Amino acid sequence: MKTITTTLLSISLSLMSVLAQSQSDALKALIARAKALEIDTPYVPPPGDALEHYASGYAKIMCSAVFVTGLDPAFASENVGYFTAPYAERARLGTPRIDRDKRAVHVKMPDGTVRTAVHAGSQGCITLPIGKTELLFKPSVVRPNLPDPKVTPWPMGDVLPPTGLPAGIDKAKLQQALDAAFDPVGMTAAFVVTYKGQIIGERYGENITHNTPLESWSMGKSLSGTLLGILIHKGAYTLSQPAPIPEWQSPGDPRAKITIANIVHMSSGLRIIAPQDPDYDPKGPYPDHLYLYTGSVNSFHYAATRPQQWPPGTVGRYRNTDPVLTNYLVRLAVEKRKEDYHAFPQRALFDKIGVRNFVMDTDPYGNFLTQGYELAPARDWARIANLYLQDGVWNGERILPEGYAKFVSTVAPAWAADKRPIYGGLFWINATGNYPGPRDMYMMNGVGTQRVFIAPSHQMAVVRLGHYKGAVAGDAALKRAMGLLMEAVPAGQ
């Protein structure tokens, strides 16, 4: 028996070595391909010191946690929002000062500089530029134009039908999935499962309800693409047209060839540094990818003024320039139509599908930062997921272009060329089976294991939101839960 065990261990280690070598070779090939296509343009790192950007992120995260989610400050500083405010850096910055009267958070740096984030109502929490005490735009008050959710049936309200589970659903497996998702170490805050549009499973963490807006991070990229899709359906744009970014309109500017599809496919080719780059060096400059959150600048202009690194549509890279420019295109089209930019998401999307508690943050200039700065309840994300399951139609009204769901869930050409069939149109794709579920499943993904799964073959949507500190354990718990859900809700019913 000992010999057999030793042999099996040896085989396992050998397989792991082969897999590691294969992954290393694939990474080298990915980097080499990009180098071969690279255009000789300069890289200029973001201005400012990294610590001032961490302080900006910390102030904003704490502002949202306290004034939007309603978390205790001590809990928030320990458990949420590490992406733009790394946990290790928080000790260098000290305890944030919460000003509840002025709805502001102040974070002092070691040199005495203070970063301040203010709660701007409908525009969420915004970090001010250093030395500024006022926003550089006038905030708008945006309220839902919807009936009382307490007396309105789901999905336009929050009243769930008193009926039991639909036929074919394995109740025991469903319960096991909910239990698995809530591994205490994973710090899951909200978990919602819908089948054929109806909620069949739902659970919340301590002090969290179905109305609590929670950190959602890069799931907002998919929302950005959704808002753009609405404008495409209205005739404002086509995917194949060159993106009409004002900064690209000078004669001979190579960026004028970037199409809207290139941007939505995360393959514009613009030069920045992102932590997700396969050749990222953590010892290098503060990444532009993060600066687009923390810089307290006009994020649209910053993204639009980055030079070209690769020809558009050739290399797929997960970089915030593209969803930021997606939001730029939304603002350009909405204002061209003489509509209220800040009210547009609520009027054009949220009011139509029953969303009341979605908070979209902006930069100090009023530009939506929904490449990842947004908070929403799990039920609201489930509503958006079901819009896609219905191919963009809600209550008989077409909101997204016909086939748009297929477009966003199809592998982007540049990512396919990179031999990474994992990204579509501001949505991730389960083509490699990273999560238990069918290959037609696609996802809104946010750092910290914020997830929305859309599984057309199962007619199912799954939302998982959690506190950032539990991300690693939460992801393992989520994978167990998804495996059980795939058994609980069979495909093709």
N, C-alpha and C positions, 0 to 999 in steps of 0.2 A: 504493500500500500504506500509506504514511504517513497519507493522508487517511482510509482505512478504519479504521486503528488509532485515530486521534484520535476518529473518530465513535463507535466502540465504547466507548472510554473515557468519552466524554461521556454515552452512554446508560447505562453502568454507574453513573456518579456520580449521574445523575438518578434512577435506580431506588433507589439507596441513600438519596438525599434523601427520596424519597417514602416509603420504608419507615420511615425515622427519624421522619418527621412522623406517620405512621400509628401508630407505637408511642407517640409522645408524646401523641397525641390519646387513645389507649386508656388510657394511664396517668392522664391528667387526668379521664377519665370514671370510671375506677375509684375514684379519690380522691373525686370529687364525689358519687358514689353513696353511699359510706360516710358522708360528711359529712351527707347528707340524712337518713340513718337514725340518726345518732348520738344517744345519750342523754346528757343533761347530768349527768355525774358527774365527780368530781375525779380527777386523776391525782397520785399520790404516788410519787416516784422511790424506788428501792431505797436503803437506808441505806449509808453507808460510802463510802470513796474508791475511784475506779476502779482505782488502782494496787494496793490491797490485794486487789481481786478478781482482777486479773491475776496477782498473786503466788499466790493460792489456786489458780488454774487451772494455773499453772506447776508448783507443788509436786505437784499431783495427776497432771498429765501425766507428769512425770518419774518419779513413784512407779510408775505403771502401766507406763511404758516399761521401767524397770529391773527391777522385781520381778514383773511379769506377762509382758510380752513377752520380756524378757531382752536388751534392747538395751544397747549401750555408752552410758554417760551423755553423752559428748561428741557422739555421733551423734544421740542423742535430743534434746538441747537445740538442735541445729541443724536438725532435720528433721521432728519430729512435733508434732502437737497445737497448731497456731497459733490455733485457734478461741477457746478460753478463755484462751490465753496467747500473745497476738500476738508475732510474732518481734521487732518493733521494741521492744517493752516489755522483752524479756528482757535487753537490754543495760543497762537501768536497774536491773534486779534483781540482776544479778551471777550468779555460778556457784552452782547449787544444791549444798548439802552432802548427800551420800548417806551415810546411816548404815545399813550393811548388817547390823550386829548387831541393831538394833532395827527394821529394815525400815521406815525412815522417810526422808523427804526434807524438808530445811529450806531455805526461800528467804527471804533477808533483804531487807527494803525499805530505801530510803535513810535513813529515820528510825530504823532499828534494829529495827523490828517484824519478827517472824519468822512466816511462815506455814508450817505443818507438815502434811504429808500422811503418813498411816500406811497400811501394807499390812495389811488386816484379814482376810487369808485368803480365805474363800469370798465375802466381801462386797467384795472388790477393794480399791482405794485411796480413802481418804477424807481430805479436808482438814478439820482441826480448827478450831473457832472460835478467834479470837484470844484468847490467854490461857488456853486449855484444853489439858490434857495427856492427856485421856482421852476416848474416845467416849462418847456419851450413850445407848448401848445395848450389850447384850452380843452380840458377834458369834456367829454359828452356824457350825458346821462342816458343810458339805454336800458329800457325795461321791456320784458316780454309782453307781447300782445296775445295773450293766451288765457283761457278760462282757469278757474280755480283748480289746481291739480288734485285737491283733496276730494273733489266730487266728479272728476273727469276720468274715464277709464283709460288704462294703459293702451297704447303708448303716448297718446296726447296728454294724458294726465298720469296720476300715480295709483289709481284704483285698480287693483288686480282682480280678475274674475275669481269667484269662489269655487271654481271647478277643480277637479283633480288633474293629474298628469295625463297628457295625450296617450293614446294607445301606442304600444310599442316601446315606451320609455321604461328602462329598468330602474325602478325607484331605489332599490338598494345600492346599485352602482352609482347613481346620481348622488345619493347621500354620502357614499364613500369618497366621491370626488370633492364634495364640499369640505368634508373633514380633512382630506389630504391637502387641499389648498391652504388650510389654516394651521399649518405647522407653526407653533408659537415662535420659533426662531426666525421664521421667514417674515414675520411682521406684516402679513397680508391685512389690508385695511378694507378692501371691498372686492366681492366676487359675484358676478352676475352671469347667468346662462340663459339664453333665449333659444327657443325652438319654434320655427315657423312664426316668428314674431312675438311669441308669448314668453314671459318669464317663467322658467320651470325650476330654477334654482337661484338662491340669492342668500348672501350672508355678509355681515359687516363686523369690523373690529370694534374695540372698545371706543366709545364716544364718537363713532362714525355712523351716519345714517345714509339713506338713499339720496339725500339732498346735499351731502357734504362735498364741496369741491376739493379734490385731492391733486397732489403733484402728478403731472402726466407726462411731462417732458416731450420727447420727440414724437410721440403720437400726434402732436400738433402739426407735424409735417404733413401727415395724411389729411388733416383738417384743411391745411393750406391748399393742398391739391384739390380738395372738395370744393372750396370756395372758387378756385380757378375754374373747375369744371362747370359750376353754375354759370359763370360768365361766358364760357365757351358755348353752353347751351343757349344763352341769351344772344349769341352772335357777336360778342365783343372780340373774340379771338378764335383762331384755329390752332390746333397743335402743330401743324406743319409750317406755320409762318415764322419768319425771323422775329425774335422777341423785340418789341419796340421800346427798349430801355433807353431813356434820353441820353445817358452818358455814352452810348455806343453809336450815336448818329453822325459823328464827324466822318468826312470822306476818308476811306481807306482803313477805318477801324475794323480789325479782323473779327471783333466780337459781334459785329452786325450780322454775322452769318449764324450765330447761335439761335437755334429755333426754340420755341416754347417747349416742344417735346424733349429736346436736349436737356432743358432745365428741369423739367418734371422727372426725367429719367436719371437725375444726378450724374449727368455727363456733359455739363457745359464746358468743362475743361479749364475753368478759371483756377488761377494759382493762389492757393492758400495752404496753410498747414492745419491738419486736423488730427486729433489723437487716433482716429480710426484708419489713417493712412497706413498701408502695409509697411512703409519704410519710416514711420514716425520715430523721432528721437526725443524721448522725454527730457533730455538735457538741453534741448534746443530752445528757441524763442517761445514765448507764450503763444499758444495757438490762436490763429484768427478765428477758428471754429468756435472757440470760447469767447473771444473778444466781441463777437457779434451779439453775445448776451450781455457782457459785463462792461463794454467800453463806454457806455453812456454817450454814444455818438449817433448820428443819423445812420442807422444800420443799412438802409437801402442804398445810400450813396457809397458807403464803404464797400459793400459787396459788389456794386456795379463798377467800381474803379479798380478792381483787381485785374491784373493782366492775364493773358491767355497762357496756359501751360501746355495744353494739348489741343489739337483740332477738335471742334465740337463733335460729340457723338462717338468718340473713339475709345475713351477710357472712362470707366465707371469708378467714381470715388464718392464716399459718403462725406459730404462737406456742406456746411451750413450756408454757403453762398447760394446754392440753388433753391432751397426753400425760402430763404430771405428774398431772393429775386422773384419767386412765385408770389410772395406777398406784395412785393413792389408792383407786379403786374396787376394784382387785384386792386390795389389803391389807384393806379393809373386809370383803369377801366371804370371803376366806381365813380371817381370824381369826374371823369369825362362824361358820364351819364348824369351828372349833377345830382348824385345821391350822397347821403351821409355815409362816409367811409366807416366810421366807428359803429354805426347802426347796421351796416350791411350784413354782417354774419347773422345777427338776430332776425332781421326782416327777411332775408333771402333764404335762410336755411333753418335756423333754430325755431322760429315761430311756426314753420311748416311741419316740423316733426316732433314738437312737444318739448323742446329743450329750454329750460328756464334758468339754470344755475351755472352756465359756462362762463368762465372768466378768462379773457384773452389779454395778456399784458402787452404793453407797448414800450418802445424806447422813449427818451425824453422829448422826441419830436413827434410822438403820436403814431409811429409806425408799428403795426402788430409784429411782435416777436414770436409768432406761433411756429417757429422752427423748434420750439420747445418750452417757451415760457407761457404756460397756460395751466389752469386748474379746472377740473370738472368732476362731477359725480359719475360713478360707474354706469348708472342708468342712462345718462346722457351719451356716453360713449356707445352704449348698446343701441341707442336709437340711431346713431350715425352708421353703425355697422349694419343694422337692418335696412337702412336706405340702400346700401350696396348689395345686400342679399336680394333686394327687389329691383336691381338694375337701375337704381336712381329714380324710381317711381314711388310716390307716397300718397296714399288716399286718392289714387287716380291721377295725380298730377306728376308730370315728368319734371324732375328737378335737375338731374344730371343728364348729359347727352346719352342717347341710346348706345350701349356698348362701352360706356366709360368704365364700368366696373371690370370689364374684360381687359381694357387697356391698362389700368393701374395694376392688375394682377398678372400681367404677362411680363416675362423677363425682359428687361431693357437690353437693346442690342449691344451697347458698350459693355455691359456687365457680362453678357453672354460671350462676347469676344475675349473678355478677361478670364473666361472659364470660372465665373462665379455666378451661377444662375439663382441669385438670392434676392435681387432687387428689381422692382418694377417701376411704377409711376408714383413715387413718394409712399409706397407701401412695400413691405418685405414679403417674400414669397417662401413657402415651405417646400420648395422643389427638392431640397436635399434631405428633408425629413428631420430637421433639427428639433422639431416638436412632434410628439405623437399626434398623428392626424393625417388626413389625405393630402396628396400632392397639390390639390386644387385650393388648399387653404392658404389664405394670405393674411397679413398681419399689420397692425399699427404697433410699432415698438417704441418704447421710451426707456431711457436709462433708469436703472433702479428696479428693473423687471416690472415696468408698466406695460401691459399688453392688451390688445384687442385682437381676437382671432375671428376670422370670417371663413366659415366652412360651407360653401354652397352645396356640396354633395350631401351634407348632413343637415342642411337648412338651419344651421346653428351659428350663434355668435357667443363668444365668451369674453368677458372683461375681467382683468385682474389688476388692481391697483394696490400699491403697498408703500410702506415707509422705507426710505432709501437704505437704511442701515441693514435691513434684512434681505437685501437684493439677492445675494448668492444662495442662501437657504431658500428664499422665496421662489427662485427660479427652479430649483430642484423639486420643491413642493408642487409648483405649477405643472411641471412635466408629469409628475405622478397623477395629478388631478386630470390633466388632459387625456392621459391614457385611459383612465377610468371613464371619462366622458365619452370617448369614442366607443366604448363598450355599452354605455348607457343609452346612447342615441345612435342607433344604427344608420348607415347611409342608405339613401334611396327610398325612404319611406314616403 
